[in-house]
Amino acid sequence: EKKLLKYGAQYEGKRTDAAMQKWRSNRFGQFIHWGLYAIPGGEWKGKTYTYAAEFLKSSAHIPNSTWDSLQYQFNPVKFDPKTWAKMAKKMGVKYMTITTKHHEGFCLWPTQYTKFNIGNTPYKKDIIKALVDAYNSEGIDVNFYYSVLDWHHPDWRYDIKTKEDSIAFSRYLTFAQNQLKELAENYPSVKGFWFDGTWDQSIKKNGWWTLQVEQMLKSIRPGVVVNSRLRADDYGARHFDSNGKMMGDYESGYERRLPSPTDTQVIHRDWEACMTIPENQWGYHKKWDISYTKTPLELIEMLVQTTSLGGNFLLNFGPKPDGTIRIEEQQIAEHIGNWMKINSAAIYNAGHAKGWPRQDWGYFTQNETTGKLYAVVFNIPISGILKIQTLEGITISKASFLEKPDVPITVKEIAKKQVNLYLPQQSFSEPFVIILDTINENKNKYIDA
Ligand code: H79
């Protein structure tokens, strides 16, 4: 039965306002994890730690005082925000999400609420402002990642077991709320907030605070988009409230994994998957090869699969302590960008192709405004014949390559709801897009009648 909730979902279904439509049409974003953890880069006292580099403080049991003194070494003298923004633009992302503060508690902006911030490093300058300005100049939206979990702040608690915990943690919640208000007020073009580190009992017991923060951000910046990970309800249910309704504006539970290509649940809501190139490294790790690293074509397929299921794909980069982006990440970005330059029509403002079944050769995406249908092909049969399973009453009138509209593709209906596309004899080195023109006989019949 339905529970009466004070702090549950605030609305049902997808948001339809312009800000949310922009967020959705972006589809491809760049995640950036940058903080003090970039300095040791997964190594401490000559030892390599293979777990996530941004967790080194925890993995190597480094005391606060030692870790916090990294602040006095943070000096990215080669940091040029314009270079980052240009690389992101070329890669084809429409938004970027930056760690304003990760679990370590170090703030990349000169916050007035803790001294543990960029203003008290040799570098001094506001990195968040530099990135917002540079990315916005390239037409890229900027969102703020904020870890509620904070290893530095003395008032952070994992659970509330005593009166003292409760007093300390309420001071912490005020601190975090002040910081978030400061971010929303000082960076007026911010388009979204991406919360993390909200899984502990202390937050689950304070669901009221998560709703208050969401409402505060939306009152300062109307239209701002907030992820489900922030939220907990009256009973400590997270992401989805105790009545099963999603909280926040989009589901953000897909971390280093995607929903299955046949998942029919996710298409009914907005969602985003965040992905690492290595197995599990978000911050910079000196050693690139301690785990499998995904290839550009694998990442492109993830982007397409995500788009085909109506989600956004947020691909992570971990810049070096000197302010540059490692060569391996630059090369991957370049490859993806070359692909996007040709094929992005199948990505931006595209989503789930309504009603179309999953196909062996790849994925359908569909433009959310025009309804135009794109077949993104990853697996070509040796026969050179793409078998398309169509829908009742839908005829494919024409098929053409997005990149080379003049190269003909023969279309033949071979049986009910089965169409063959005959590809030209040529080899392909990259996934490619075919635009399908369709005639909806159902619709025509309806109009005639
Ligand atoms: O910022 C990146 C990582 O550093 C961060 N999230 C991405 C975006 C991250 N923090 N923690 N983790 C990833 C892994 C933590 C997993 C656990 Fe749990 C937290 C295990 C137990 C508590 C969450 C809640 C997963 C299982 C239960």
Residues whose N, C-alpha, C, O or C-beta is under 5 A from the ligand:
A	BS01	H79	E54 D196 W199 W282
